[in-house]
Amino acid sequence: MNWRKSTYSGGGEGNTCVEIAELRSRIAVRDSKAPARAPLSFTPPAFTALVDHLKEHPWSEARLPG
C-alpha cells in the first residue's frame, strides 16, 4: 500500500496524524504512531462523509477529559 500523511501533520517527524492509502474500492486509514496495527477501511462515500463530519465538528486533545 502507498500510505500518505495529511498535509496538516504537525512539526517534528509528523508522526502524530493519520495516514491514508487509496485502494481499488476502499480507503484505508491508520494511525501513524502505530503503523503495524490493522487499518480501518471505508468505502469512498463513507470516507467522504467521515471527513465532512470531522470538518463540521472538529475536536482536539484539549477537549478530551483527563
N, C-alpha and C positions, 0 to 999 in steps of 0.2 A: 504494500500500500504506500502511496505517496502522501505522507502527512504534511500538513502545513499549519503554521500558527497564525493566530489572529494578528492583524496589524495593530491591535490595541495592547499587545503584550508589553508589559512594563519594562523597566530598566533591568539591570543585572543581566542574567543569562536568558531572560524572557521565558522562564520555565514555570511561571505561575499563571498559566492560562490553559485553555482547552485547545486541542488540535483537531482538525477535520481531515477526512480523506473521502474523496468522491469515488464511489464505486458505480458499477453499471446501473443499478436500480436503487441504491441506498446511499445515505450519507453517514459515515462512521464518525463518532466523536469520542475522544479520550482525554484523560487528564494528563497534561504534560509532565506532572510530577510523578506519575505512576504509569509510564507507558506500557509496562508488561501486563497490566491488568486488562481484562476484557473491555473492549469499547462498547458504547451504546451505538445502535444504528437506527436510522429513521428513514422513512420514505421521503423523497424530496418535498412533497406538500407538507408533511408533518414537521420536517426540519424548518421550513419557511415559517410555519405557524409558531414554532418554538422561538425562533429568532424574533419574529414580530412581537410576540408576547413579552420577551425579555426587553426589547426596546421600549415597549409601552410601560412596563413595570420593572424598572431596574432595581437592583439590590446590591449591596456590598457587604463585606465582612463587618463593617462598622455597625450595621443594623442587626447583626446576629446576636442573640443573647449569649452571655458568658464572657 
